[in-house]
Amino acid sequence: MAPPTAQHPSNGAARRHARARAPSRAAVLTAATADKYDLYQRSVQAPQSDVEFLLTVYRRIRRRKPHHLREDFCGTALLAATWVAQGPRFSADGFDLALEPLEWARTYNLVSLGSAVSRIALYQKDAREPAAQPADLRCAQNFSYQVFKARNELLDYFRSARASLAKNGLFVIDHYGGYDAVEERVEERVVDGSFTYVWDQQTYEPVTGHQKCAIHFRFDDRSELNEAFSYDWRYWSLPELRDLLFEAGFPRVDVYFEQFDEDGYGNGTFEKDAKGPIGASWIAYLVAVR
């Protein structure tokens, strides 16, 4: 799992979910009472907006509805669970190497699905592993694919993504950019009036592109969860990602950029743009067509 925030680097600040009933829903949050996965979902993720975007872009390209989703690097599988909750024709797979967030997902996000839980399967496997069912939509959210630091590794992942798609499938990843993206900087945002989300870009190496980032959470009693989540990855530029997707065999890659409101903040809507904005920070989806 990885970050996105309102102006940097994300589109998730104004969007919230109301699904998981996790341990950290205490009246007063502290480092001792909070649950880091619940905090992450509340401060970073916006699954309903993601689902709406995925449905819209698929219908725009394929002129029909998608039904089976594969979420790579799924963590607590909030997106997969939200997808399945749409109705009886919707199913999902989630892949992640880490057992702890998958167990958390089963305890909190999947339990609310009731009998629909039979339409979601979680796998503790490498994201390059095949699934039993081809996906109409396959996605890697929150910049998680950047764990692949070597070009051949990321290309291998993109090739596996294409191979696993259904005939009319789409592969969707998100990306952040702008000149702030590779600065060593810290950004804070208060969430729900109850805790502070801190995105910390700790180091960046221009020669290798390697970047270390972390998420901290701070509370009103001055306690904090330091490095609740940490990331050691390579920052890939948007042109590099497009080139790799084409090399992996995708004949078409569209880029959708988040639009800005009058105050310069991301408003959660995405429009296709062949050039993109110039500025301190932006968020985009890359939509690769099989």
ZIWO-V933326 format. One record per residue. N is the residue number from 1. RES is the residue in one letter. OMEGA is omega in whole degrees, -180 to 180 (999 if undefined). NEAR is the number of other C-alpha atoms within 10 Angstrom. Layout:
n=N res=RES omega=OMEGA near=NEAR
n=N res=RES omega=OMEGA near=NEAR
//
This chain:
n=1 res=M omega=-178 near=24
n=2 res=A omega=-163 near=20
n=3 res=P omega=113 near=26
n=4 res=P omega=177 near=23
n=5 res=T omega=-167 near=22
n=6 res=A omega=-180 near=21
n=7 res=Q omega=-175 near=19
n=8 res=H omega=-28 near=25
n=9 res=P omega=-178 near=23
n=10 res=S omega=178 near=25
n=11 res=N omega=-169 near=28
n=12 res=G omega=-170 near=25
n=13 res=A omega=-174 near=23
n=14 res=A omega=-175 near=15
n=15 res=R omega=-175 near=17
n=16 res=R omega=172 near=18
n=17 res=H omega=178 near=15
n=18 res=A omega=-174 near=9
n=19 res=R omega=-169 near=16
n=20 res=A omega=173 near=19
n=21 res=R omega=-170 near=13
n=22 res=A omega=-175 near=17
n=23 res=P omega=-174 near=13
n=24 res=S omega=178 near=18
n=25 res=R omega=178 near=15
n=26 res=A omega=-179 near=12
n=27 res=A omega=178 near=8
n=28 res=V omega=-178 near=13
n=29 res=L omega=172 near=18
n=30 res=T omega=177 near=21
n=31 res=A omega=-178 near=19
n=32 res=A omega=-175 near=10
n=33 res=T omega=-174 near=13
n=34 res=A omega=175 near=21
n=35 res=D omega=-171 near=18
n=36 res=K omega=-179 near=19
n=37 res=Y omega=176 near=22
n=38 res=D omega=179 near=19
n=39 res=L omega=179 near=20
n=40 res=Y omega=-179 near=20
n=41 res=Q omega=-177 near=20
n=42 res=R omega=-174 near=21
n=43 res=S omega=-172 near=28
n=44 res=V omega=-168 near=25
n=45 res=Q omega=177 near=27
n=46 res=A omega=-170 near=23
n=47 res=P omega=-179 near=21
n=48 res=Q omega=177 near=18
n=49 res=S omega=177 near=18
n=50 res=D omega=178 near=17
n=51 res=V omega=-180 near=15
n=52 res=E omega=178 near=11
n=53 res=F omega=-179 near=16
n=54 res=L omega=178 near=24
n=55 res=L omega=-177 near=17
n=56 res=T omega=-176 near=15
n=57 res=V omega=178 near=19
n=58 res=Y omega=180 near=20
n=59 res=R omega=-179 near=13
n=60 res=R omega=-176 near=11
n=61 res=I omega=-173 near=11
n=62 res=R omega=177 near=13
n=63 res=R omega=174 near=10
n=64 res=R omega=-178 near=11
n=65 res=K omega=170 near=14
n=66 res=P omega=-179 near=21
n=67 res=H omega=-178 near=18
n=68 res=H omega=-178 near=24
n=69 res=L omega=168 near=27
n=70 res=R omega=179 near=30
n=71 res=E omega=177 near=24
n=72 res=D omega=-177 near=27
n=73 res=F omega=-166 near=26
n=74 res=C omega=-179 near=29
n=75 res=G omega=180 near=25
n=76 res=T omega=172 near=29
n=77 res=A omega=-179 near=29
n=78 res=L omega=179 near=23
n=79 res=L omega=180 near=26
n=80 res=A omega=179 near=27
n=81 res=A omega=179 near=28
n=82 res=T omega=178 near=22
n=83 res=W omega=-178 near=25
n=84 res=V omega=-177 near=24
n=85 res=A omega=-179 near=20
n=86 res=Q omega=-178 near=14
n=87 res=G omega=-171 near=11
n=88 res=P omega=-180 near=11
n=89 res=R omega=-174 near=12
n=90 res=F omega=-180 near=18
n=91 res=S omega=-176 near=24
n=92 res=A omega=169 near=27
n=93 res=D omega=175 near=24
n=94 res=G omega=-180 near=28
n=95 res=F omega=175 near=25
n=96 res=D omega=180 near=22
n=97 res=L omega=-174 near=16
n=98 res=A omega=-178 near=17
n=99 res=L omega=-172 near=14
n=100 res=E omega=179 near=13
n=101 res=P omega=177 near=17
n=102 res=L omega=177 near=21
n=103 res=E omega=177 near=15
n=104 res=W omega=179 near=17
n=105 res=A omega=-179 near=21
n=106 res=R omega=-177 near=16
n=107 res=T omega=-172 near=15
n=108 res=Y omega=-174 near=18
n=109 res=N omega=-178 near=23
n=110 res=L omega=-176 near=27
n=111 res=V omega=-178 near=15
n=112 res=S omega=-180 near=16
n=113 res=L omega=-178 near=17
n=114 res=G omega=-178 near=9
n=115 res=S omega=179 near=10
n=116 res=A omega=180 near=19
n=117 res=V omega=179 near=18
n=118 res=S omega=-178 near=12
n=119 res=R omega=176 near=17
n=120 res=I omega=180 near=22
n=121 res=A omega=179 near=16
n=122 res=L omega=-177 near=21
n=123 res=Y omega=173 near=18
n=124 res=Q omega=-174 near=16
n=125 res=K omega=173 near=17
n=126 res=D omega=-178 near=14
n=127 res=A omega=179 near=21
n=128 res=R omega=180 near=17
n=129 res=E omega=179 near=12
n=130 res=P omega=175 near=15
n=131 res=A omega=-178 near=16
n=132 res=A omega=-175 near=7
n=133 res=Q omega=176 near=14
n=134 res=P omega=-176 near=19
n=135 res=A omega=169 near=28
n=136 res=D omega=178 near=21
n=137 res=L omega=174 near=26
n=138 res=R omega=-176 near=27
n=139 res=C omega=172 near=24
n=140 res=A omega=-174 near=22
n=141 res=Q omega=172 near=23
n=142 res=N omega=171 near=21
n=143 res=F omega=-171 near=19
n=144 res=S omega=180 near=19
n=145 res=Y omega=-179 near=25
n=146 res=Q omega=172 near=20
n=147 res=V omega=176 near=16
n=148 res=F omega=-175 near=18
n=149 res=K omega=-178 near=18
n=150 res=A omega=-177 near=13
n=151 res=R omega=-178 near=14
n=152 res=N omega=178 near=11
n=153 res=E omega=180 near=13
n=154 res=L omega=177 near=21
n=155 res=L omega=178 near=19
n=156 res=D omega=178 near=15
n=157 res=Y omega=-180 near=20
n=158 res=F omega=177 near=23
n=159 res=R omega=178 near=19
n=160 res=S omega=178 near=16
n=161 res=A omega=179 near=30
n=162 res=R omega=-176 near=23
n=163 res=A omega=-175 near=17
n=164 res=S omega=-176 near=22
n=165 res=L omega=170 near=24
n=166 res=A omega=-174 near=16
n=167 res=K omega=-178 near=12
n=168 res=N omega=-172 near=14
n=169 res=G omega=176 near=24
n=170 res=L omega=175 near=27
n=171 res=F omega=-172 near=25
n=172 res=V omega=173 near=22
n=173 res=I omega=175 near=20
n=174 res=D omega=-176 near=22
n=175 res=H omega=175 near=26
n=176 res=Y omega=-177 near=23
n=177 res=G omega=-171 near=22
n=178 res=G omega=-174 near=17
n=179 res=Y omega=175 near=11
n=180 res=D omega=-170 near=16
n=181 res=A omega=-177 near=18
n=182 res=V omega=174 near=18
n=183 res=E omega=171 near=14
n=184 res=E omega=-171 near=14
n=185 res=R omega=178 near=13
n=186 res=V omega=178 near=14
n=187 res=E omega=-178 near=14
n=188 res=E omega=177 near=16
n=189 res=R omega=177 near=16
n=190 res=V omega=-176 near=15
n=191 res=V omega=177 near=16
n=192 res=D omega=-180 near=10
n=193 res=G omega=-172 near=9
n=194 res=S omega=176 near=15
n=195 res=F omega=-179 near=22
n=196 res=T omega=175 near=19
n=197 res=Y omega=-179 near=21
n=198 res=V omega=175 near=21
n=199 res=W omega=-171 near=23
n=200 res=D omega=174 near=19
n=201 res=Q omega=-167 near=21
n=202 res=Q omega=-179 near=16
n=203 res=T omega=174 near=15
n=204 res=Y omega=179 near=19
n=205 res=E omega=-178 near=13
n=206 res=P omega=-177 near=10
n=207 res=V omega=-177 near=6
n=208 res=T omega=-174 near=11
n=209 res=G omega=-179 near=14
n=210 res=H omega=-175 near=18
n=211 res=Q omega=174 near=22
n=212 res=K omega=-179 near=17
n=213 res=C omega=178 near=21
n=214 res=A omega=172 near=19
n=215 res=I omega=174 near=23
n=216 res=H omega=174 near=19
n=217 res=F omega=-179 near=26
n=218 res=R omega=-172 near=20
n=219 res=F omega=-175 near=19
n=220 res=D omega=179 near=14
n=221 res=D omega=179 near=11
n=222 res=R omega=172 near=8
n=223 res=S omega=178 near=13
n=224 res=E omega=171 near=18
n=225 res=L omega=-177 near=17
n=226 res=N omega=-178 near=14
n=227 res=E omega=175 near=15
n=228 res=A omega=174 near=15
n=229 res=F omega=179 near=18
n=230 res=S omega=-174 near=18
n=231 res=Y omega=176 near=19
n=232 res=D omega=-171 near=15
n=233 res=W omega=174 near=20
n=234 res=R omega=175 near=20
n=235 res=Y omega=179 near=25
n=236 res=W omega=177 near=21
n=237 res=S omega=-180 near=14
n=238 res=L omega=177 near=16
n=239 res=P omega=177 near=9
n=240 res=E omega=-179 near=10
n=241 res=L omega=178 near=19
n=242 res=R omega=180 near=19
n=243 res=D omega=-179 near=13
n=244 res=L omega=178 near=19
n=245 res=L omega=175 near=26
n=246 res=F omega=-180 near=17
n=247 res=E omega=179 near=13
n=248 res=A omega=175 near=19
n=249 res=G omega=177 near=15
n=250 res=F omega=-178 near=20
n=251 res=P omega=-175 near=11
n=252 res=R omega=177 near=12
n=253 res=V omega=177 near=20
n=254 res=D omega=179 near=14
n=255 res=V omega=179 near=22
n=256 res=Y omega=-179 near=20
n=257 res=F omega=175 near=24
n=258 res=E omega=178 near=22
n=259 res=Q omega=-176 near=18
n=260 res=F omega=175 near=16
n=261 res=D omega=-175 near=11
n=262 res=E omega=179 near=7
n=263 res=D omega=178 near=7
n=264 res=G omega=178 near=9
n=265 res=Y omega=176 near=19
n=266 res=G omega=-176 near=26
n=267 res=N omega=175 near=19
n=268 res=G omega=176 near=22
n=269 res=T omega=-175 near=14
n=270 res=F omega=179 near=19
n=271 res=E omega=179 near=14
n=272 res=K omega=-176 near=16
n=273 res=D omega=-177 near=13
n=274 res=A omega=-178 near=10
n=275 res=K omega=179 near=8
n=276 res=G omega=-177 near=14
n=277 res=P omega=171 near=15
n=278 res=I omega=-179 near=10
n=279 res=G omega=-176 near=10
n=280 res=A omega=-177 near=13
n=281 res=S omega=176 near=19
n=282 res=W omega=178 near=27
n=283 res=I omega=179 near=25
n=284 res=A omega=167 near=23
n=285 res=Y omega=168 near=22
n=286 res=L omega=-178 near=21
n=287 res=V omega=-179 near=25
n=288 res=A omega=-174 near=24
n=289 res=V omega=-178 near=23
n=290 res=R omega=999 near=18
//
